Amino acid sequence: MKTLQWTLAAVLLCCHAVAGADSLLIRNAQLHTMTAAGTLASADILVRDGRIAEIGSNLQAPVDSTELDAAGRPVTPALFAGITALGLNEIDMVWPSVDSAVTQIGSPPMRPEFNVTSAYNPHSSPIPVTRIEGFGFSLLGAMAGSSIIGGQGRTVRLDGGYESFLGDPVLFISLGESVSTLAGGSRAAQWMVLEQAVAESESAPRHGDHTLLTREGRAALKGYKRSGTVVFSVHRASDILQVLAFAERHGFRAVIEGGAEAWMVAAQLADAEVPVLLDPLQNLPDSFDMLGARLDNAALLHAAGVRISFSGAGTHHARKQRQLAGVAAANGLARDAALAALTRNPAEIFGLPGGRLERGAPADLVIWSGDPLELVESADHVILGGRLQPMRSRQTELRDRYLPVDATLPRAYIH
C-alpha cells in the first residue's frame, strides 16, 4: 500500500512539473494571428513546451507559469530576417571572419555540395542585434564566390542554439550582370554552364572531359531535381523568364531573390507559382539589370497573385527588414499583406512550421510597443521556442556602458 502511495505521489508530482514547465501566458494582446482568424483584440495566448497550446479569452494560467500583460499591444509571429550571413560573417571586410562563400578553390569550379551551415556560429554578435528587434529566423545564404552556383544554405531560428536549423537545405544560384565574369563574361554563357552542370549531375562525364562538378557536387545538384528549392538571385525580367523555363525543364522549385523587374513578368510568376523575395527600396536603375525598378513592385506582384517576402537589408542591417515592409506598405501594399510577407509567407515558401499564431504552432512570437511597421516602435519581448529571449546585444551593452548618466562624467568611469 505504501509503495502504491509513493508511486501515486510521484506521478502527481511529475504531472505538476510538466504542467508548469516552460509555460507562458500572455494576456490582453492584440493578436495578429496571420491565419483566417485575422486580428484578435484582447486575446490571451498560452505557450507550453515550446508551442502554442491555446488562444482565447480569460485563459487559466498553469501553476508556476510566467505571465505577461500585453496591455493591448500587438503580438505577431517572429519576423523573417531575409537571406543573410548571420552566424557566418562577423565582419565583412575581414576575410578570415567571412564563411558565406567559396572564393578560392581549384578545379572543378562549381561546388553545389558546399553547405554554409557547417560554419554557423550561434554566438556571432550580429545575431542578438537582429533578434532583439523582433526577428526570429533567417535563411543562411551561400553567396556567389568563384561560381554562379553558390552552394547550399538553410533556415535557422535565431535562438542561439547549435541545432536550431529549420526546414530543408536550399541551393543558391546567382545570375545576371553582377556575376557574368564567373561564366565567361556573357549572360548566355551562364545558362550554357548551368545546363552542362545539370547534364553532369545526370550522368558522369567521360574521362578527359572538362568537368564542372565533383562526384559529390553531381550528387548534391541531382538531389534538387524534381523537388528541391533553388533560390535564383536575379533582377532582369528576361532573365526571370529564363529561370522559369529552366526550373520547369529540370524540376527545380524556384524562388526569385531580388526581382527588381519582377513586376514586368508578374503574370508568368503567378502562373508558375514562383515566389519572390524582393527589396522594396530598389527603385533606381542601379544597373542595366534594374532599369525597370520601381517602388510599387511589391504591390504589383501581390495584386497579380505572387507570394512575396522581403530580403535585401543584409546581414548587419537585417533588423531593417521592417523598414522594407513599411516602404512596400507606403507604396500600395496592404499592411496585412506587408506583415504576412515578414511572417507567414517566408514560412510557407521554405516549408517551415511557424509564421502563424495558432494552436500547435511553434511559439515564436513578439510583443511590440506598437505597430511593427512603424520604425518608432520596437520589440518589447521576443519569445522563441516558447522561451523569453534576453533583450541584450553587443550594441545595448555598449550603450549602457558609455551613455552618460552624469553630464560631467562618461558612464565608463562610473562604478
SENUDREN-878105 format. One record per residue: residue number from 1; x negated, y, z negated of N, C-alpha, C in turn. Coordinates in pm, whole numbers. Each point is the difference from the previous one (the first is absolute). Layout:
% residues N
   tikol      nxx      nyy      nzz     caxx     cayy     cazz      cxx      cyy      czz
     NUM        X        Y        Z        X        Y        Z        X        Y        Z
...
***
This chain:
% residues 415
   tikol      nxx      nyy      nzz     caxx     cayy     cazz      cxx      cyy      czz
       1      -84     -120        0       84      120        0      -87      125        0
       2     -106       -2      -88      -89      115       -7      -69       22      134
       3      -39     -110       67      -64       11      131       94       67      100
       4      129      -38       -4       99       58       89       15      150      -26
       5       -1       39     -129       13      141      -34     -119       81       52
       6     -121      -56      -19     -119       70       51        4       11      152
       7       45     -105       67        9        2      147       99      106       46
       8      117        5      -68      102       98       37      -51      142      -23
       9      -71       20     -113      -55      133      -29     -102       41      106
      10      -80      -95       43     -101       30      104       67       38      130
      11      108      -72       35       72       31      124       61      140       -6
      12       61       34     -116       60      132      -15     -105      109        6
      13     -115      -23      -63     -109       98        3      -51       19      141
      14      -10     -110       74      -48        7      139       97       80       85
      15      132      -28      -19      102       71       78       -4      149      -31
      16      -19       32     -130       -7      140      -39     -119       70       66
      17     -113      -71        5     -120       58       60       20       24      149
      18       64      -96       68       24       15      143       94      116       27
      19      105       12      -87       98      107       21      -65      137      -13
      20      -94       12      -91      -60      130      -23     -126       24       78
      21      -56     -103       63     -127       13       70       16       78      130
      22      -90       97       20       -4       73      126      136       55       39
      23       76       48      -96      132       57       28       -6      152       -9
      24       68       64       95        4      145        5      140       42       43
      25       59       92      -73      133       50       33      -10      149       28
      26       38       38      121        5      141       39      146       44        1
      27       31      100      -78      138       46      -12       21      133       73
      28      125       19       42       46      130       51      -85       50      117
      29      -15      -85      100      -83       35      117       87       30      122
      30      -51       88       83       57       19      134      -73     -100       90
      31       64     -113       21      -68     -116       58       15       -3      152
      32     -111       20       70       -1      -12      146      -32     -146       32
      33      102      -81       22      -19     -144       11      -60      -41      133
      34       15       80      105      -43      -33      136       70     -127       50
      35      121      -22      -49       85     -111       45      134       59       42
      36       94      -88       35      134       44       37       71       70     -116
      37      -48      -22     -122       60       66     -116      -30      149       -4
      38      -99       44       75      -32      142        6      -64       52     -126
      39       36      122      -38      -54       65     -119      102       -8     -113
      40      -44      -50     -116       87      -17     -116      -33      106     -104
      41      104       69      -45      -19      102     -103       13      -61     -139
      42      -81       48      -93        6      -43     -140       -3     -151      -14
      43      -91      -63       72      -10     -146       -1     -113      -46      -93
      44       15     -121      -51     -105      -65      -78      -62     -111       85
      45     -127      -24      -24      -68     -108       71      -85      -78     -100
      46       25     -130       -6      -71      -86      -94     -105      -80       76
      47     -122        6      -51     -113      -71       58      -44     -109      -97
      48      -16     -121       53      -46     -110      -85      -95      -89       80
      49     -115      -28      -58      -99      -90       60      -36       41      143
      50      -18      129       18      -50       50      128      104       20      107
      51      127      -28      -31      106       14      101      118       78      -56
      52       80       51       92      121       70      -42      104     -105      -37
      53       39        0     -128       93     -100      -50      145       43       16
      54       25      132      -12      139       46        5        3      150       25
      55      104       44       71       27      142       23      146       24      -37
      56       25      104      -79      138       28      -40        7      119      -93
      57      105        2      -80       20      107      -97        4      -58     -141
      58      -58       74      -93        1      -39     -142      -51     -142      -20
      59     -112      -31       64      -58     -133      -14      -56      -20     -141
      60        5     -124      -45      -52      -34     -132     -150      -26        9
      61      -76       67      -83     -145      -17        2      -40     -127      -73
      62      -86      -82       58      -50     -118      -71      -80       41     -123
      63      -12      -91      -95      -78       26     -120     -146       29       37
      64      -57       99      -63     -141       37       19      -31       52      141
      65      102       40       75      -26       56      132      -37      147      -12
      66      -63       53      103      -32      142        7      116       72       68
      67       40      114      -52      108       77       59      -52      136       46
      68       44       41      118      -31      132       53      130       68       40
      69       14      124      -37      116       79       40      -39       86      120
      70       57      -33      115      -33       76      121       64      138        0
      71      100       20      -85       65      131      -14       51       54      133
      72       54      -90       82       56       42      128     -100       20      112
      73     -128      -27      -28     -103       20      102        4     -112      104
      74      -54       27      122        1     -102      105      -93     -117      -33
      75       45     -119       35      -81     -121       -8        5      -66      137
      76     -117      -28       56       -9      -62      133      -91     -122       -6
      77        3      -83      104     -106     -100       11     -136       68       11
      78     -105      -67      -41     -136       53       18      -25       24      149
      79      -75      105       30      -18       44      138     -115      -74       70
      80        7        2      133     -101      -60       87     -104      105       34
      81     -127      -31      -24     -109       96       22      -53       -3      143
      82       61      -78       87      -45       -7      138     -115      -98       18
      83      -62        6      118     -118      -81       28     -122       76      -52
      84      -71      -60      -93     -112       69      -64     -117      -95      -19
      85     -106       56      -57     -114      -80      -44      -15       11     -151
      86      112       12      -71       -4        4     -146      -63     -129      -53
      87      -97       15      -87      -71     -116      -52     -108      -52       92
      88      -13       61      118     -102      -40       97     -104      108       20
      89       45      124        6      -90      114       22        1       88     -125
      90     -115       17      -61      -10       86     -117      -26      144       42
      91     -105       18       80      -35      133       53      -27      -18      149
      92       82       59       83       -7      -26      144     -134       34       62
      93      -67      101      -52     -127       44       57     -120      -78      -54
      94       24      -92      -92     -108      -83      -54       25     -142       49
      95      -73      -41      104       29     -126       69       -8     -124      -89
      96      -90       -6      -98        1     -120      -85      130      -21      -77
      97       82      105      -11      127      -14      -73      119      -15       94
      98      -27      -22      130      106      -13      100        4     -145       49
      99      113      -67      -25       12     -142       34      118      -29       93
     100       53      101       66      123      -18       78      -23      -28      147
     101     -126       -9       44      -26      -21      143     -132      -74       19
     102       -6      -77      108     -124      -65       43      -66       92      103
     103     -114       55      -34      -66       95       89     -133      -50       54
     104      -61      -96      -66     -130      -51       44        3     -152       -4
     105       26      -57      115        7     -145        9      -41      -40      141
     106      -56     -116       12      -51      -44      129      107      -60       89
     107      -42      -79       95       91      -64       95       52     -131      -61
     108      126      -37       28      104       70       76       49      127      -70
     109       49       96       79       30      132      -57      132       10      -75
     110       99      -82       34      132        9      -64       10      -98     -116
     111       44       50     -114        8      -85     -118      139       10      -67
     112      102      -58       63      133        2      -64        2      -78     -131
     113     -100      -83      -24       -5      -75     -126      -43       89     -118
     114      -53      119       29      -38       93     -106      124       40      -78
     115       -4      -17     -133      114       29      -86      -46       90     -115
     116       55      120       -4      -49       99      -98       38      -34     -143
     117       97      -89      -20       48      -26     -136     -108      -58      -91
     118      -98      -67       59     -106      -58      -83      -90      106      -61
     119       11      125       50      -80      110      -56       82       89      -92
     120      126      -34      -24       89       88      -77      -45       11     -145
     121      -11      123      -47      -37       29     -139      117       70      -68
     122       74      -70      -86      118       61      -63      -33      112      -97
     123     -129       15      -36      -41      104      -94      -57      123       72
     124       16        5      130      -46      116       77       74      126      -46
     125      -72      110      -16       59      120      -59      114       61       80
     126        4       -9      136      116       57       70      132      -72      -27
     127       -3     -122      -53      125      -74      -22       87       66     -107
     128      -50       25     -122       85       69      -97       38      141       40
     129      -87       67       76       33      134       51      127       -9       84
     130       12     -106       80      117      -20       84      119      -51      -80
     131      -26      -93      -90      108      -67      -74       79       98      -86
     132      -66       90      -69       71       89      -92       88      100       74
     133      -13        6      133       87       85       81      123      -74       50
     134       21     -123      -49      121      -72       34      -16     -106      106
     135     -123      -33       36      -24      -98      107      -37     -135      -58
     136       71     -103       46      -17     -132      -58      -64     -102       91
     137       -2       25      132      -62      -98       88      -53       67      126
     138      -99      -64       60      -65       51      120      -44     -117       86
     139       -6       23      129      -54     -101       92     -147       29       22
     140      -86      -93      -42     -144       16       20      -31      -23      147
     141      -58      100       63      -25       -6      143     -144      -34       33
     142      -17      -82      105     -132      -28       56      -21       97      116
     143      -87       97      -19      -17      107       98      -91      -44      115
     144       23       61      116      -84      -28      116     -143       43      -29
     145      -93      -94       11     -140       30      -23      -79      -19      127
     146      -43     -125       24      -73      -30      122       89      -64      106
     147      131       -9      -29       92      -66       92      139       60      -15
     148       81       -8      106      137       50      -10       85      -92      -87
     149      -43     -125      -20       65      -87      -98      -73       22     -132
     150       68       70      -92      -64       37     -125      -15     -117      -96
     151       97      -90        1        2     -112      -93      132       -7      -72
     152        1      -62     -116      123      -25      -73        3       76     -133
     153      122       34      -41       24       61     -129      126      -58      -61
     154       40       56     -112      118      -52      -69       56      106      -93
     155      127       -9      -29       61       93      -93      -39      -35     -143
     156      -22      103      -81      -40      -22     -139       83       89      -92
     157       40      -56     -114       65       80     -104     -109       72      -78
     158       18      128      -22     -104       83      -60        6       -2     -152
     159        1     -119      -56       12      -14     -146     -132      -32      -67
     160     -110        4       74     -131      -25      -58      -35     -146      -16
     161       79      -90       59      -26     -143      -12      -85      -53      114
     162      -73     -107      -28      -84      -60      104       81      -85       97
     163      112      -51      -44       83      -88       84      135       65       28
     164       -1      125       37      125       75       18       40       13      147
     165      -47      -91       84       35        7      142      142      -49       23
     166       65       60       99      139      -29       33       12      -32      148
     167       93      -87       35       28      -27      140     -114      -73       70
     168       13       -8      131      -97      -71       83     -108       95       53
     169     -116      -53       39     -102       84       63       51       64      128
     170      -60      112       35       37       79      117     -126       26       81
     171       10      -10      133     -112       27       89        8      143       52
     172     -116       66       14       -5      139       43      -74       12      133
     173       64       70       94      -60       26      131       15      148       31
     174     -109       65       38        2      143       34      -13       17      150
     175       79       94       54        2       22      145        1      150       29
     176      -35       32      125       10      138       44     -132       72        9
     177       10      131       10     -114       86       25     -109      -12     -106
     178       38       -8     -127      -99        7     -108      -90     -122       -6
     179       40     -112       59      -81     -122       -6      -39      -51      138
     180       13       85      102      -28      -45      136     -145      -45       17
     181      -93       60      -76     -141      -38       13      -26     -141      -52
     182       92      -54      -80      -18     -135      -52       39     -107      101
     183       53       43      115       42      -95      103      -46       46      138
     184     -121       54        7      -56       35      129       35      138       49
     185       71       79      -79       29      137       37      129       21       76
     186       74     -105       28      124       12       76      118      -52      -80
     187      111       70        9      123      -46      -64       44     -134       58
     188      -18      -17      130       38     -126       64      -87     -115      -49
     189     -127       30      -32      -90     -105      -47       42      -52     -137
     190       70       82      -79       49      -48     -130       94     -118       19
     191       87       10       97       93     -110       25      -71     -118       63
     192     -102       25       79      -78     -108       60      -65      -86     -109
     193      -66       66      -98      -68      -77     -103      100      -65      -97
     194      113       66      -23      101      -62      -86       57     -127       64
     195       25        5      129       50     -119       69     -104     -111       -1
     196     -127       37       16     -105     -101       -6       -7      -62     -139
     197       14       83     -104       -4      -51     -137      115      -97      -26
     198      120       34       48      115      -89      -18      -23     -131       74
     199      -56       10      122      -28     -121       78     -100      -89      -72
     200     -103       61      -61      -98      -78      -75       62      -68     -121
     201       99       66      -61       63      -60     -119       81     -123       36
     202       41      -11      127       78     -115       45      -87     -118       38
     203     -116       28       57      -90     -108       40     -144       49      -11
     204      -85      -82      -56     -139       39      -21      -70       27      133
     205      -75      107        9      -72       29      125     -107     -105       28
     206      -35      -10      127     -103      -96       39     -137       49      -44
     207      -92      -95      -16     -136       35      -42      -62       92      105
     208      -56      109      -48      -64       95       90       88      118       34
     209      132       -9      -26       89      112       25      -29      112     -100
     210       23      124       42      -10      113      -92      126        1      -86
     211      -16      -20     -129      115      -14      -89       18      125      -86
     212      125       24      -38       35      111      -87       23      -44     -144
     213       30     -130      -19       41      -50     -130      -85     -115      -47
     214      -16      -11     -131      -59     -119      -59      108     -108      -10
     215      -40     -119      -41       98     -107      -18      102       40     -106
     216      -49       60     -110       91       46     -105       90      112       50
     217      -55       86       86       79      109       57      110      -51       91
     218      -31     -103       76      103      -59       88      116      -56      -83
     219      -34      -67     -110      104      -57      -86       82      111      -66
     220      -66      107      -41       71      109      -66       97       68       95
     221      -47       31      121       87       69       97      115      -90       43
     222      -27     -127       20      106      -92       40      108      -11     -107
     223      -40       16     -126       96       -9     -109      105      110        1
     224      -27      110       70       96      110        6       97      -14      117
     225      -29      -89       92       90      -17      114      129      -68      -44
     226      109       46       54      135      -55      -23       62       39     -134
     227      -75       62      -90       64       36     -127      -73      109      -77
     228     -127       20       23      -78       91      -84       26      146       29
     229      -15       83     -105       18      145       13     -131       64       40
     230        5       80      106     -118       72       50       32      149        2
     231      -80       79      -70       16      145        0      -87       58      111
     232       64       66       95      -71       64      111       -7      150      -29
     233     -121       51      -17      -19      144      -19       -6       65      138
     234      103       75       34       14       51      136       94      121       -1
     235      -26       95       90       80      123        3       73       23      132
     236      -67      -21      113       56       40      129      117      -88       39
     237      103       61       56      122      -74       34      -28     -115       96
     238      -83       23      100      -30     -105       97      -74     -116      -66
     239      -87       31      -95      -71     -107      -73       96      -79      -88
     240       99       68      -59       99      -69      -83       78     -100       85
     241       35       38      123       71      -93       88      -89     -120       33
     242     -129       23       17      -93     -112       23       -3      -93     -121
     243        5       58     -120        3      -81     -122      124      -87       -4
     244      115       58       33      125      -77       -1       -7     -118       95
     245      -54       23      120      -12     -108       98     -100     -106      -46
     246     -113       45      -54     -104      -92      -49       54      -86     -114
     247       69       63      -95       54      -73     -115      105     -102       44
     248       85       38       93      102      -95       48      -64     -115       76
     249     -103       30       76      -67     -101       82      -67     -107      -88
     250      -53       41     -113      -79      -93      -82       66      -35     -134
     251      116       56      -27       72      -39     -120      -45       67     -128
     252      -69      114       12      -38       75     -119      120       81      -51
     253       10       12     -130      100       89      -60      -66      136      -19
     254       30       93       88      -72      127        5       57      103      -96
     255      -90       79      -57       33      119      -77      -86      113       56
     256       60      114       30      -74      115       51      -42       89     -115
     257     -129       34       -5      -50       95      -98      -51      122       76
     258       45      118      -42      -35      123       72      122       48       76
     259       10      -43      126      121       23       78       38      145       18
     260      -99       88       25       31      142       16       98       24      115
     261       -8      -82      105       92       12      113      107     -109        0
     262       21      -65     -114       96     -110       -6      141       43       34
     263       35      125      -31      134       48       30       32      -10      149
     264     -101        5       87       21       -9      145       49     -138       43
     265      -33     -102      -79       38     -137       34       82      -61     -114
     266       79       85      -66       78      -46     -116       98     -110       38
     267       63       10      116       97     -102       40      -67     -135       18
     268     -118       -1       61      -71     -127       21      -46      -59     -134
     269      -44       86      -93      -40      -49     -132      118      -59      -75
     270      115       66       10      120      -51      -67       43     -133       60
     271       -2      -12      132       38     -125       66      -92     -115      -41
     272     -128       30      -14      -98     -103      -37       -6      -23     -151
     273       74       81      -78        0       -7     -146     -142       12      -56
     274      -74       96       54     -137       26      -44        1      125      -87
     275      -40      -11     -125       -2      117      -90     -120       90       26
     276        9      122      -53     -106       99       17      -36       60     -135
     277     -130        1      -30      -52       72     -116      -65      127       52
     278       61      115      -26      -45      123       62      -40      105     -102
     279      -69      101       50      -39      115      -81       79      120       51
     280      102       46      -72       82      112       47      -77      131       14
     281     -120        8      -57      -79      121       14      -74        7      134
     282        3     -109       76      -66        0      131       93       66      102
     283      -10      131        9       88       74       91      -77       89       96
     284     -132      -23        9      -83       79       90      -72      -92       98
     285      -33       49      120      -73      -83       98     -147      -12      -36
     286      -27      -74     -107     -138      -14      -47      -88      -78       96
     287       61      -80       87      -75      -77       98       88      -22      122
     288      -57      -58      104       81      -29      119      102     -109      -26
     289      -19      -75     -108       99     -102      -37      120       59      -72
     290      -10      127      -42      103       59      -85       58      129       59
     291       -1       11      131       51      122       63      149       18      -25
     292       71     -110      -24      144        9      -23       41       -2     -145
     293      -94       22      -93       32       -5     -142       98      110      -38
     294       92      -31      -92       99       98      -44       44      -31     -143
     295       49      104      -70       33      -12     -142      120      -89      -27
     296       92      -10       96      121      -80      -24      -13     -142       53
     297     -121      -49       13      -25     -137       47       76     -102      -85
     298      -10       14     -132       65      -95      -91      151        2       17
     299       58      119       10      145       12       15       48      -62      131
     300      -75       22      107       39      -54      131      -10     -153        0
     301     -104      -54      -59      -15     -145       -7      111      -62      -85
     302       28       60     -113      105      -52      -88      136        3       70
     303       29      109       70      128       13       71       14     -105      109
     304     -113      -43       56        2     -102      106       11     -141      -55
     305       -9      -15     -131       11     -133      -60     -133      -66      -28
     306     -109       76        3     -133      -55      -30      -23        7     -151
     307      -45     -110      -57      -35        0     -142     -133       73      -18
     308       -4       98      -87     -120       81      -15      -51       -4     -144
     309     -128       26      -13      -62       27     -128     -109      103       27
     310      -75       34     -104     -101      105       14     -138      -53      -33
     311      -99       50       70     -140      -28      -27      -81      110       66
     312     -113       30      -58      -83      104       60      -61       96     -100
     313       44       -7     -126      -56       90     -100     -144      -37      -34
     314      -36     -128       24     -136      -44      -26      -17      -59     -138
     315     -120      -51      -26      -27      -69     -125       -4       95     -119
     316      -74      106       10      -19       89     -113      112      103      -14
     317       91        2       96      116       88       -8      129      -78       19
     318       -3     -129      -33      118      -84       20      120       54      -77
     319      -25       69     -110      109       56      -81       79      105       78
     320      -55       48      112       70      101       80      103      -61       95
     321       20     -132      -10      104      -63       80      137       64      -26
     322       23       44     -122      127       68      -29       15      126       84
     323     -112       68       25        4      119       83       39      -36      143
     324      -53     -113       50       36      -43      134      151      -24       10
     325       55      -66     -102      144      -26        0       78      130       -7
     326      -48       94      -81       68      128      -11       -2       78      130
     327     -111       -4       72       -9       68      129       97      -63      100
     328       10     -133       -2       95      -68       89      143       41      -34
     329       30        9     -131      134       40      -42       30      144       37
     330     -102       85        0       18      140       38       18       18      150
     331      -26     -106       75        9        8      146       97     -103       56
     332      111      -17      -69      111      -74       56       27     -138      -54
     333      -93      -57      -76       21     -134      -56       81       12     -129
     334      107      -77      -12       81        2     -121      -86      -35     -121
     335       29       62     -113      -83      -20     -119        5     -146      -46
     336      117      -63        8        8     -141      -36      -88      -86       91
     337       -3       35      128      -84      -73       95     -148       23      -29
     338      -34      123      -41     -140       30      -35      -44      -81     -122
     339       89      -10      -99      -33      -78     -119       -9     -149       33
     340       89      -47       88       -6     -141       43     -131      -28       72
     341      -51       98       74     -126      -18       72     -119      -11      -94
     342       16       42     -125     -105      -12     -101       16     -124      -86
     343      115      -68       10       31     -108      -94       47     -126       72
     344      128       -2       37       60     -122       55      -61      -39      135
     345      -19       98       88      -45      -33      135     -136      -68        5
     346     -104       54      -67     -130      -70        5        6     -139      -61
     347       85      -17     -104       14     -134      -58       59      -96      102
     348       99       45       76       60      -86      102      -95      -23      116
     349      -74      101       38      -92      -13      113     -106     -105      -27
     350      -51       -4     -123     -111      -90      -32       42     -119      -85
     351      131      -25       -7       51     -120      -65      -27       -6     -149
     352       21      112      -69      -26        8     -143      130      -10      -79
     353       -6      -47     -122      124      -20      -77       56      128      -61
     354      -76      108       -5       44      122      -67       66      100       93
     355      -10      128      -40       58      107       80      145       29      -30
     356       61      -77      -91      141       17      -38       12      -14     -151
     357      104       62      -53       32      -18     -141      130      -80       -8
     358      -14     -129      -22      114      -90      -10      -40     -118      -87
     359       99      -72      -49      -27     -113      -88      -91     -102       69
     360     -104      -41      -70      -94      -98       52     -119       58       73
     361        5      130       34     -110       63       72     -117       26      -95
     362     -122        5       52     -113       35      -86       22      136      -65
     363      -38       11     -125       20      125      -74     -115       96       27
     364       -3       52      123      -96      101       41       79      128       23
     365       -5       91      -95       86      118        9      -64      120      -66
     366       58      117       29      -56      127      -47      111       87      -56
     367      -25       62     -115       88      102      -55      -62      136       35
     368       76       83       71      -51      128       49       50      115      -85
     369      -73      110        3       44      121      -68      114       67       75
     370       10      -30      131      103       58       86       -5      -68      136
     371       47       68      102        6      -55      135     -140      -44       47
     372      -20     -128       29     -135      -46       39      -50       56      132
     373       88       60       80      -44       61      125      -41      146      -17
     374       12       51     -121      -44      136      -29     -135       -5      -70
     375      -98       70       55     -136       -9      -53      -16       65     -137
     376       95       82      -43       -9       59     -133       38     -102     -108
     377       58     -113       42       36     -105      -95     -111     -105       -4
     378        5      -84     -103     -106      -99      -17       56     -126      -65
     379      -81     -104        0       38     -125      -66      -23       12     -150
     380      105      -26      -80      -14        2     -145      -44     -136      -53
     381       54     -109       60      -36     -136      -39       -8      -86      125
     382     -101      -86        6      -15      -97      108        2     -139      -62
     383       89      -84       50       13     -138      -50      -31      -94      116
     384      -99      -85      -16      -37      -98      102        1     -139      -63
     385       69      -93       64       11     -134      -57       66        0     -135
     386       87       99      -25       71        9     -127      -79       64     -112
     387     -121       47       28      -85       56     -104      -25      149       24
     388       14       77     -107      -33      142        9     -148       16       28
     389      -31       80      102     -139       23       37      -56      123      -72
     390     -127       -3      -34      -60      120      -63        0      116       99
     391       43      115      -46        8      118       87     -129       81      -11
     392     -110      -70       21     -130       63       -6      -84      -41      120
     393      -87       89       41      -93      -27      110     -127       78      -26
     394      -96      -19       86     -124       77      -16       28      150        8
     395       95       38       82       32      142       13       64       56     -126
     396       92      -76      -61       62       50     -124     -103        7     -113
     397      -94      -94       -1     -103        3     -104      -92      120       17
     398      -33       32      126      -81      120       23       77      126      -37
     399      130        0       32       84      115      -38        0       18     -151
     400       22     -109      -73        9       10     -145     -134       39      -63
     401     -106      -40       66     -131       33      -57      -37      146       21
     402       32       52      118      -50      134       32      106      110       -3
     403      128      -35      -17      101      104       -8      -15       75     -132
     404      -26      128        5      -23       73     -126      128       12      -83
     405      -12      -26     -127      109       28      -92      -30      127      -79
     406     -125       39        4      -45      124      -60      -64       81      112
     407       56      115       28      -48       79      114     -146       37      -11
     408      -54       -7     -119     -140       40      -18      -97     -118        3
     409       54     -122       12      -88     -116      -10       49     -112       92
     410      -86      -53       89       41     -114       84       36     -121      -84
     411       96      -78       44       48     -114      -78     -111     -102      -24
     412      -95      -11       93     -108      -97      -16      -79       23     -129
     413        8      122      -52      -77       33     -120       86       -2     -125
     414      124      -41       15       90       -7     -116        5     -143      -50
     415      -22      -24     -122       -2     -135      -56      111      -14     -103
***
